[in-house]
Amino acid sequence: MNNPLSAMGIIFALMGVAVRIDANGDPDKYTAVASIMFIVAFVLAVIPVIMKGRGA
């Protein structure tokens, strides 16, 4: 979780999940789901980096 590559992997994995969730839906809903997934993935990827930076 602490290296950038795994963080990007998590983001892309969640984006893939978002695509699967709404594969047969309309583009507007897909965009909203993908945005939420991206934000969640970004937060989950950034938190460990911040914690490591603080030495926690």
C-alpha positions as CSV (number, residue, x, y, z in Angstrom):
1,M,0.0,0.0,0.0
2,N,2.9,2.3,0.6
3,N,4.4,2.5,-2.9
4,P,2.8,4.5,-5.7
5,L,2.5,1.5,-8.0
6,S,0.2,-0.4,-5.7
7,A,-1.8,2.7,-5.1
8,M,-2.3,3.2,-8.8
9,G,-3.2,-0.5,-9.1
10,I,-5.9,-0.1,-6.5
11,I,-7.3,3.0,-8.3
12,F,-7.4,1.1,-11.6
13,A,-8.9,-2.0,-10.0
14,L,-11.7,0.1,-8.5
15,M,-12.3,1.9,-11.8
16,G,-12.6,-1.6,-13.4
17,V,-15.2,-2.4,-10.7
18,A,-17.1,0.7,-11.5
19,V,-17.1,-0.2,-15.2
20,R,-18.4,-3.7,-14.4
21,I,-21.2,-2.3,-12.1
22,D,-22.6,-0.2,-14.8
23,A,-21.5,-1.9,-18.0
24,N,-25.1,-2.0,-19.3
25,G,-26.2,1.4,-17.9
26,D,-26.3,4.9,-19.3
27,P,-23.1,7.0,-19.6
28,D,-24.2,9.6,-17.1
29,K,-24.7,7.1,-14.3
30,Y,-21.4,5.4,-15.3
31,T,-19.6,8.7,-14.9
32,A,-21.0,9.3,-11.5
33,V,-20.1,5.8,-10.3
34,A,-16.6,6.0,-11.7
35,S,-16.1,9.4,-10.0
36,I,-17.2,8.0,-6.6
37,M,-15.0,5.0,-7.1
38,F,-12.0,7.1,-8.1
39,I,-12.4,9.4,-5.0
40,V,-12.7,6.4,-2.7
41,A,-9.6,4.8,-4.2
42,F,-7.7,8.0,-4.1
43,V,-8.4,8.6,-0.4
44,L,-7.5,5.0,0.4
45,A,-4.3,5.3,-1.5
46,V,-3.3,8.7,0.0
47,I,-4.0,7.9,3.7
48,P,-1.2,5.4,4.2
49,V,1.3,7.7,2.4
50,I,0.4,10.6,4.8
51,M,0.6,8.2,7.8
52,K,4.0,7.0,6.7
53,G,5.2,10.6,6.1
54,R,4.2,11.4,9.7
55,G,6.2,8.3,10.9
56,A,3.1,6.7,12.3
